[in-house]
Amino acid sequence: MAKRYTDMNCYLKAAFGCRVQKITVDAGMSCPNRDGTLSHRGCIFCNARGSGTGAHERGLSISEQLERGKKALFRRYKAKKFIAYFQSYTNTYAPLSRLRALYDEALAVDDVVGLSIGTRPDCVDGPVLDLLESYAANRMIWMEFGLQSAADDTLDRINRGHTAACFSEAVCAAQGRGLLVCAHVILGLPGEDRQKMMETADFISRSGIDGVKIHLLYVVRGTEMEHLYRKGDYRCLEQREYVSLACEFLERLPRAMVIQRLTGDPHREELAAPAWALDKAGTLAKIRARLEEQDTWQGKKYKSTNQPTR
């Protein structure tokens, strides 16, 4: 049988006819949940680096980061084309002139065929979307919105600073512009059981978005989550639990939705727990094996009568 889920590598190869890899770049952005606009705390699972590489602090320009990434990914995967992934913090949270300069610099690098913009749903306005739409005429542009959960009580608990409705509004604003939209969700958030996690799957399945990243909640050193974990107020998912949840989550998503990620990818030196989170290859293998054993696949439980959330 064909692959049991629609993975990003196959999607990109079909679109471009060759191996395409994302290159993570650090633009030195901030976040309204860190700079005091919403909060100084940040999300409880996020440390001060904001998932950044530190490349900006080392003085590397966007083009320098991309050139280094190209060489490494060609050696490892023989990749021929690349997408610049603005990952750390909130990559639409800056004056439009700065955003334009950053995005233009990335797209000017040879063999960069698109952008992937990691951001918050409350940090995207009309002018930013107009700019990204202008690129989408001849480049692949992904908007990656951090949702994490469709439950507002969970979003409040993790100090996210926006609601699920805010995500829906951002999706509606981005659609119809030639942009591709991806949601980030996290399995294992404090206070969430299986039912709540599956409600998030159903929520995004109705949203009309194009892709999803499914993350494991792992505990990073120096975060509020670590404090909760050390006090015994949070229990990490076990690997078998996560595999089961990820497979059921996939079942509820439309078959055409691109699965950009199926687990987290922590920095070894930052990880507090669980240790198995470092076994990314093993976790992916177990997910694939469970899908085979259960004879199930992405979309098996998706209800095609669901209408996009508006």
URPECOR-V881107 format. One record per helix or strand of 3 or more residues. SS is the DSSP state (h for helix, s for strand). FROM is the first residue (numbers start at 1). LEN is the number of residues. If there is no record, write none. Layout:
BEGIN
[[SS:FROM:LEN] [SS:FROM:LEN]]
END
This chain:
BEGIN
[[h:8:9] [s:20:6] [h:62:16] [s:81:6] [h:96:12] [s:112:9] [h:126:11] [s:140:9] [h:152:6] [h:164:11] [s:180:8] [h:194:12] [s:211:6] [h:224:8] [h:239:13] [s:258:4] [h:268:3] [s:271:3] [h:275:4] [h:280:14]]
END
